Amino acid sequence: MGAIQTFARKEIKFLLTEQQYQDFLPLLEHYMNPDKFCVGGKEYGIYNVYYDTSDDFLIRESLEKPDYKEKIRLRSYLSPAQPEDTVFLEIKKKICGIVNKRRVTMTLAQAEAYLQEKIHPDLGGSYLQEQVMDEIDFFRQRYEIFPKQYISYQRAAYFGKEDTDFRLTFDRALTGRRSDLSLCQQSYGDLLIPEQMRLMEVKISDSMPMWLAEELAKLQVYKTSFSKYGKAYQMYVQNQLEWTRPQLTIEKRRRYDYA
């Protein structure tokens, strides 16, 4: 088992065109360092399965923008992942704008045994890991959850040269699907944002640096409210409505014909 990680911070989101992103890069080189996985302009993949209730209560509640919301997901940095590969079971909460994420590592086989059959993984006697698993157990006592949404994307990440807790991430090729909901499956799905767009997330514990605020204003990039899971769910609902409307029309015509 790997080490546990805990994050508490603000997350501010922006949508950038590819040109805006390219214009942004020279400034990043001056104020920030690339993540160790992004040296030389490289990106890395992130692959997630989100869990929710049978009626999608968690994401529906989240889209109402309450002061408190929470979600749980299983994350891998490999696709497709093998049973022995390391994955991260994460519980993420947002309280009055502050994001708190706690996660614990285990193998994919252990994670699926826990999520599908409630077989508790061997945590090696770690108090901290048991603490997070207790929190996830409590979450599962309140909600009966199932795999509901797969989301993947490619990420470029940076951290501040002066403040290493300050992070910027740029995600592209955001895709989602509602089938093949396992990290063992290859990454594929429908695009959640246009192919030429990137989702930028500013992750800070305090205020945004002045140089960043000034550059965003210069590039005319403005804050947006965007949830990857939320966007995927909204697209799913829209697709369901578009499929249902013709069926209702056909049914009405049948009733008219029999009248």
Buried (B, 14 or more C-beta within 10 A) or exposed (E): BEEBEEBEBBBBBBBBBEEBBEBBEEBBEEBBBBBEEBEEEEBBBBBBBBBBBEEBEBBBBBBEEEEEBBBBBBBBBBBBBEEEBBBBBBBBBBEEEEBBBBBBBBBBBBBBBBBEEEEEBEBEEBEEBBEBBEBBEEBBEEBEBEBBBBBBBBBBBBBBEEBEEBBBBBBBBBBBBBEBBEBBBEBEBEEBBEEEBBBBBBBBEEEEBEEBEEBBEEBEBEEEEBBBBBBBBBBBEEEEEEEEEEEEEEEEEEEEEEE
